[in-house]
Structures are given as structure tokens and as C-alpha cells.
Amino acid sequence: MREFRFTWKQALVIGVLTLLVILTLLPFYMTILMSQKTNGEILNDFWAFPRELRLDYYKSAYTFIHRYIINSMVICTMVVAAVVFLSSLSGYVFARLDFAGKDTLFSAMLALMMIPALLTLIPAFLWYKNFPFVGGNDWLGHGGRGFLNSRLVLVIPFVAGGQVFGTFLCRTFFESLPKTLFEAARIDGASEFQIWRTIAVPLCIPILATLAIISFVGAYNDYVWPLLTVSDDAIQVFPVGVTKFGAEGNLDYGPVMAGYLIGSIPLILVFSVGMKYYVEGLTKGAVKG
Amino acid sequence: MTARLLKLTFLFFLTATLFSSVSAQEKDRIQFATINANYRVALEELVAEYERLNPHIQVDLSIVTLNFETWIRTRMAAGGDMVPDIYNANFTTGYDQLGKWIPLDDALNSVNPYTGKIWSETLDMQLVEKYRYTENIYQLPVDKIEIAVFYNKDIFEKVGVEVPENWTEFLEVCQKIKDADYAPIAISGNANSFWAGDMGWLVRIFSDAYLRRHLPDIMAQPGDWNYEEDRNGNYVYDGDDLYADLLVVPNTERLIQAVLDGTIDPRSPAFKQVYVRLKEMAGYFQEGYFGSDMGMAQQLFYRQGAAMIFFTSANVTAIIDDFKDLDPEDRFRYGNFWLPSIENDPLVCGPFRGVGGAGMSLAAMKQGSPEHQKNVIDFLMFLTSPQSGEILIKRTLEDNQPIIGPLAIKGVKLPEEIADKFDVFKGRGYEKLSFRGLEDEQEGVFEWSVLAQEYMAGRLPLDDFAEEYATVLKDSARRLIKQRGLDMDPSTKDPPPVYDRAPNPWNPFENGSLMLILLVLLFASFAVFHIWHSQGARRRTTIVAYILLFPTFFLLGTFAYFPALSGLYHAFTQWEEGQAAVFNGLDNFRAMLNDKVLFQGIWNMLALLLTGLFKATVIPFIGAEMILFLMSNRLRYMFRTLFMIPMVVPGMVTLLIWSFIFEPNMGLLNQVLTVIGLEGWTQSWLGEPHLALPSIIFMGFPWIGGPGMIGLLIFMAGLMNIPSSVYESFHLESESVLRRIWFIDLPLVRNQFRLLIILTFIGAVQDFQTILILTDGGPGLATTVPALRMYHQAFRFTHYGYGAAIGLILFIVILSSTMLIMRMFKKMEVE
């Protein structure tokens, strides 16, 4: 319909967009540049290229930051696995099983989307701390640390919260599939769990990919919750770890910037595989909403 | 020579007595655990040397750099062999450990076999005494950390000034340096600095200098529970004697009483003078010091933009190390001096004293046989002998590690390069009575820091500041009385109050087990009800469905519904750390009406909200229209991808990068302004009260890429979904792009607008992470928001109930606004 044809208007828009792209990317470009410069170079020749490559900055940043990144990846992987499993299962149940009480249950679930994380921050923190029979707590939830300072405290809230959106997404998807697909298997005598595992899951891989990426990015970026609940450095995650990097007397900006960039690697990997799914998930959700 | 002889005799004695009982295999094992990794090489050498001298003893050195406190605490809990004999005492301070440590008093008064002198004679006993508990000395400081003024000798020479001897000269020097276009003093002045940095230190030093004459008013008197004749009985106030009050024990109840009855009053001339002096000095801080953290201040000093800076003794070796990385032409000569004291002021009590203390401070566990404990003490004596001290410093420097400060061991010869820089840290006394809030009561310290920032920023006159500070101190005093259960009778020792009534096992909010049972029962009865009422095949399906849904709903019930419900319930309670919640009706909401911080926060939130809506809707919409205006699909795809790049950067990193962009000295924003010739516009963006909020709003400019990307993607998808037939019919009537956008595009992406408005609204009300990282609400209250207030109340002051009440109000705001927005859009549709 629209064919390419050079006009001044087109050139102007390209110009404006290019300027905006430059402004958007400038901070990140400068971060890459600074990750190779000494403080003196940053101060005196802010815009210049580094005089030499200093890959040891990345090495020292890696030494400090890598275990936080690994911890984050462990948490995110657990979150993604649990969210994908639970969402696809309950999405399937809500979409394909006709059972009594379904609508009430589903609305009860959706109502949770209206509750902001802020309201639950304080009570959730104390609930994880006073959870009975966990982390040395007695049956009344006293005497121990509960879930605090464990990996579980970082995983559970993202699973509990993430599956609401996930179930919603999967239900919509399953409902768009032809019913006959499942009926055939049911007639063959497969159990509902088997149908879910052998037919439903393989079909909804694209939507699960979307869900996986959204959950991964969400869990990877969270800062306040791990800051509050984890004090043990050995299991601390990247967003908290990276704030310590600059703060703990590390006055060389180069390695700090290098650490920032290294911390982006997991997200770069995830997005390079699944950018398409991420965009789809966002835009699809928007049209429905 | 005598020392060696003595040592030999001692060794002979030891060998003779011990060799018979201890076989070669069964050496006495001393476990020595420390966090001070900088001394690693030196300590390893010292341990080897000690083992060579004492073949029957084996010292196991563990250097634990991460989570030392957890490491120690878990070992303490495990007990037995796991507990180290010697470790860094300050990690488990608190009186709980006192009974477990060996009192060192007797040993300190006996001969150290490694020197031949009384042990205490070779130690900095003033520092040791500083860590004395009521009766005994348990801690042995090995080194000392203290602050002083470091100055750039080159700048001083260029300007033609000398090291000032007193305050007047100091101010003159500062003025001359300022006239020569240098920043006289580089300092960190952000919110954190008022809590635990330069500004906090200065206030402590100044208030000790002006207020220590009040010590007799607040120290323990005869008859008080913590009165000690040999410590307080001999004390006579003398402002000029730096150590006169070193041993004096204050009494908290007397201190609180003095604040309450106005004996110590911020409105008094001496108290006010502290802040007059502070402001006098602040005239010579670098511009925009409010936004600077320690790193920024240090950079300014290093690149010779400032002539002076407050450094700790740890910086002495750190500078040497840092200068190795600098180009030789960028290095400069430097020295240090003690902050010159104020003279000729009738209000001042005496010279400035230090705020320092021990760096590495060791304690010995009371465990094992008496013989073993003797060996432990013997090792400590060896470790703190001057010869060992020399090895400690020498090897550490050779290993390129920092030294925290001068050793607390007398007679240690230091290498020349650091000897003269360490001189200044010796013997300047320790501040005794200082007010930065009261007794570190967190809420009071916070309120003080807000007031002090407002005053320093010139937004609060001195008298108003003093007036409000008086209220803050008194409120803080009342809270302390309650928190510590004080009866305000100094003669009785008041045990900390046991607020915590036993949890009520019938209240599901206090009994987690009951709550879990209730949640499961709720789900089960819902399931049973529906299974009961369904028939035939449907019943079978229903059973299967509820089984399959159980894990999901168990998680939701336990970790989503219950916390929300609990938040609702606890908003109506007084709920403090370690205490069971007490129902208090609408008290929390009434308190909110008087919460000035909260109200200031609402205005800031509104500003963030309105600009946020613009950033999240208008800008991405224009961006989407521009990209779709392009004829080439490849260009469209390219631009969309380019704008998406920032999304791969973790949110926290983006925040940290932006905090660097706003950095006043070398930040990107000021650099850009300089390049385009607007040098005059450069600012301390997050440091000026009137600029901090606009700067936070500016964050993410030009607001298209990165997190704002969601809007762009949603609009692009929405606009591309508009059927081309709509355009074609329009095309006949008019060519104007703007008309097309206004009449076709805008109405057709109405739903996208609605979604983005709701998302932004929810996000803006809830988000405090950005502000927590960038400014922590400061300077003053310039960037505080209600959500941050909630966070501070709950997790800094542990008022969980009040925090939950703020959370509830914000939830109501979000819910009702969302519904309102929905309704508005519905109305538009009808029209």
C-alpha cells in the first residue's frame, strides 16, 4: 500500500527519530566507554575513547559481581519454571474443564490483579518471617527466621503473583484452540493431567515463552524485596549486589561500569532469544485489556 | 636485650612445664578469626613466627571477609570446637557477649613476655579504655580509625596560605582559596551523609565542642544504678582536658530528663552556635554539596578542584594506592591537619575532639582449660607487641593493602611515607556528648536530618530550626522512654520492656498454623460444596479440576490473599518490631493527618504522577506515529529495535547510570551542557532542593526507549491494527497528517491510552525504588513520596502498623482512581 518515496517530510522524521535514538542510547554508550577508562580519563577527557583497552576492569568486576548474577539466575529459573508449570495447568483447567464454581474462582483470582504490591509489602515481609514450622519457627511462627534469608523467600512471591497473569494469559490462549483437539484424547481415555501434558503444553509453547520472559525479567529486576528479606551475601541477588559495588569504597568508575554491563548479560541473552515473544505478550495483553 | 632474655626464660619455663603433659601431636589449638583481610599476609607471618616461638601451640587463622557477623553467630550457636578463641569483638557487641569473654584487666597489668614491660604500657590505653564496659576491659583495639582534614599542598602554595592554627585562620584560608576559584572543602552532603557520613561527623564534633559542659548533668550520680566511684567520682568538668571525661559513664535517664526539662535545649545559645558554625563552614563547601556522596567529594579533591576534604585515617594508604593509577602530572603533594578549634567564643567548651574508634578490635572467648586461656592471652600479647606491630604495618604495605589507621600499639616505627600522615590521628580525645537526634533513636535522627538539611539549604531560619529541633528531641525522648521501658528513676536499672504478650493462638493473624488450616479449609469447603451440587460426569470433572487447582490456590491463598488481608487488618493496629499487634482503631489514620512528611510527599507524588502520565502516553504516541509515518518497513523495524535496546539493561543499573548522569562533577548531563556551551547551567542536579524533583522527572529522557518502551509498542500495535480501509476513505477528504491523527488515530487507540494511564497511575503511586536509590527523599523532604514514607516507617522505624495504614490509603487511592478512569473512558465512548 505505502511505497517508498523520498520526501522532505520523511527525511525530517528520520532526522528527529535519529536524534531521539542518540539521546536514548547516549547514557549506555557512555557507560560502555567509561568501563574502559581510568578516573583520570573520565575526568579530563569525558568524551574521548579510552587510551588503552583495560579488560582487567571486566575481570575485577566479574570477580565481585558474578555470584550475585548466578544467584539471580538461579532464582529467576526457579520462578520461571514454577510460573510456567502452574499457569499452564490452571489455565488449561479454567479453559477446558467445565466444572462448578469456575466463574467465582476465576474472578477471585483476577481480583488479585487489583491489589498493589505496596499494600502487601509489610504484611508479606512479616508473614514470611513468622511462617510456622519454617526456618526454626514454632507452630505460632516464633523463634526463628522463617523464610527470611533463604532462596525460597525470593522465589515464592514471584510465583504466587506471577501465576495470576499467567493463568489469565494461558486461559485465553487455550480457549482459542479448537475443542476437538482435546475431545479426541479424552475419548481415548487419557486423564486430564495427561491431556494437559501431551497436548496442551506442546501447543502453547509460544505463549509460555512469553510468560517465561516476562517472569524472568520481572524477577531479575526486583530490588526492594531482596533488599528487605535477604541479608546473607552468599544468596543475595544482582540488583542489591550491584548497589554495593559502587558503595563499598570502589572509587574506580571503570570497573563499576563494567559490572553494570556484565549484569546486563542475562537479560541480553533472554531478550535475544525471546524479544519477539516479549513484544507479543505486551501488545496482546494490551488489546484485551 | 633484656626482653629477649626474659622471653627465653619464659620459653624455657613453658617448655619445662608443658612438654611433659603435651605431646607433639596434641598441640594446643588457638582459633583466630578476623574480618581484616588487609592484614592477611602480615597475620600469616605473625602466626608462623608465634608457632615457631611456641612449638606446643598451633594458631588457626581464619580470615572471613563476607558476612563475618553471620559466620560468628552461627559458630556461637553451634558451640564446641566451632567457636573461635579470638575474633573481631565489635561484630557481636552488646552486653550479651560480656559473660563469654575473658576480662583482660589482670593481663594488662602483668608483664608482656614479648616486651618485658607491663602490657598496658605499650598500648594506647585511652583507646582501650574507650571500649571498657562497666567493670572490665574485654576488647583489645589493635588499630584506630579517625578523621582529619586532608589538604592539597600545591593549591595551598599557589594560593599562598598556610595550615591554619585556629578557626578564624581556617575561615580566612577557606576564603582565600574560594577567591582563587577553588572549592575550599569537598564534602559529602547527601541524605546518607547526614546519617552516617561527613555531615553527621561534623555535627558530632561541633556539638561535643559546644555541649560537653552538660556532661555533669547527665552522668551517673552516687546512688544511680550504673554509678562507679572510680569513674564518675573523680570527674570534674574541664573543657580543655581532652581526656578528663574518657571514663565517665552517662546515665540515659538523666540524659532524657535533661532533654525533657530543657537543661539541654536546641534553643539555647550554645546549642544554636553549633549550627551557626556549621553554616559558617558550609559557605566553603563545594557548590551543590547536598547531592554529593563520598565518592564524588573524593573525585573533586583528587582532580584538584577542591583544596581540602575530610578523610579517615584509612585514606592515608588509600591515597598512595590511588595515586599510582594517576598520571604523574595529575598527582599533587598533600598533608593533613586536625580541624582547627574554635577560640575566642565564650560559648565553646574547648578544642574539637575526634569521632573515631577502634578499627580491628579483638576479644578472647572464655573457653577451654585455664591453660588454654593463658595461651590465648599470650598470643594476644605477642600480637600487640611493638615488633609485631611493625611487621603488621610493613607486610601489609608490601602487600599493597590499606591500613585503617595508626596502631593502638605504642612504639611502632612506621615507614616514612605514612609516618607524618598518621601523626595527626594521635591523641585528640573522643567526643563524649553529641546530639544528632537523641541516642541514635532512628526516627529522631531522621527528623533531625531533614530539619538540618532544610536549615543548611537556607529554607529554614535558625530560630525556626531550633524550635522544631527542640520538639523533635523531646518526641524522641518520649519514644525512648517507651521503647526502653524507663521509669525515669536513675537509681534503678530498667530491664527492656517485655511488650510481647504471648501470641493469641485463636487469632489467625497471630497464629500462622491456624491461618494455614483456615485457608485450606476454605478452599476445601468451597470445593466440596460445588462437588456436592454437581452431577454425573460433571461431578467427576469438578473433582479433577479442584485437585489440579489446589497448588495454585494454596499459593495464592497463603502468599497473596493472606498478606493483603493482613495488611487490611494491621492498618488498624499498633504493630511494632517484636511485638504483637494491638488494635488501635483509627489512631494510625489520625496520626497521618499530622504527618508533615506524608503531606509533602503527596505534592511530590502528584508532580511525578502528572508528568508520568505525559511521559507514558503523549511521548510514546508521538513516537509511534513518527515511526509509522516512515514508508520503509526496514526503517520502522530498525528504529523500534534501537529504542528497545535500553530494555536489556537491568532496571537497577539504569537507575545507577542515571544517578551518575546527574553527578555534579563528572556526570553526563553537566558534560553535555559544557559541550554545548551552557557551562553556566551545570548544577548539582539531585543536590539542590528545587532541582531534585525536576531531575527525577527528567530521568529517562527522551522517555521513548527502555522502560517507557511499553507505550511505544502498545501504540504501534494499536495503530497498525487500524484497518487500511479506514484510512482510504479518509484519504479522499484530506491530506493533512495531523487531521488524520486527531480524527482517526486518537479515537481508535483510546483503549491503549486507557491501559497506559491506569498502568502509569498504579506505577507512580507505588514506586519508591527510584527515589530510594537516587535521593532517599532528600534533600530535606524535596523528593519524598508517600510510598517512601511507608517504607521508612515500616522498615527503618519498624512502625509496621502505621506503615500498613499508609499502604491501605494508597491502595484505596489506586483502586478508586482506576475505577474513575475507567468510568471517564466509558463516558467518552458514549459521547
Interface residues (C-beta under 8 A of the other chain):
Chain A: M1 R2 E3 F4 R5 K9 Q10 V13 I14 V16 L17 L20 V21 L23 T24 L25 L26 P27 F28 M30 T31 T38 N39 G40 I42 L43 N44 F46 W47 L86 L89 S90 V93 L97 D98 F99 A100 G101 K102 T104 L105 M109 L112 M114 I115 P116 A117 L118 L119 T120 L121 I122 P123 A124 F125 L126 W127 N130 F131 P132 F133 N137 W139 L140 G141 H142 I156 P157 V159 A160 G161 Q163 V164 T167 S191 E192 F193 W196 Y220 N221 Y223 V224 L228 S231 D232 D233 A234 F238 P239 V242 T243 G246 L251 D252 Y253 Y260 G263 S264 L267 I268 F271 M275 V279 L282 T283 A286 V287 G289
Chain B: L66 N67 T70 G295 Q298 Q299 Y302 R303 D322 D325 L326 D327 D330 P503 P505 E510 N511 G512 S513 L516 F526 A527 F529 H530 I531 H533 S534 R538 T541 T542 V544 A545 Y546 L548 L549 P551 T552 F553 L555 L556 T558 F559 A560 Y561 F562 P563 A564 S566 G567 L568 H570 G623 M626 I627 F629 L630 M631 S632 L635 F639 L642 F643 M644 I645 P646 M647 V648 V649 P650 G651 M652 V653 L656 I657 W658 F660 I661 N665 M666 L668 Q671 V675 F701 P702 I704 G705 G706 I710 L713 I714 M716 A717 G718 N721 S724 N751 Q752 L755 I762 V765 Q766 F768 Q769 L772 I773 A787 M790 Y791 A794 F795 Y800 G803 A804 G807 L808 L810 F811 I814 L815 T818
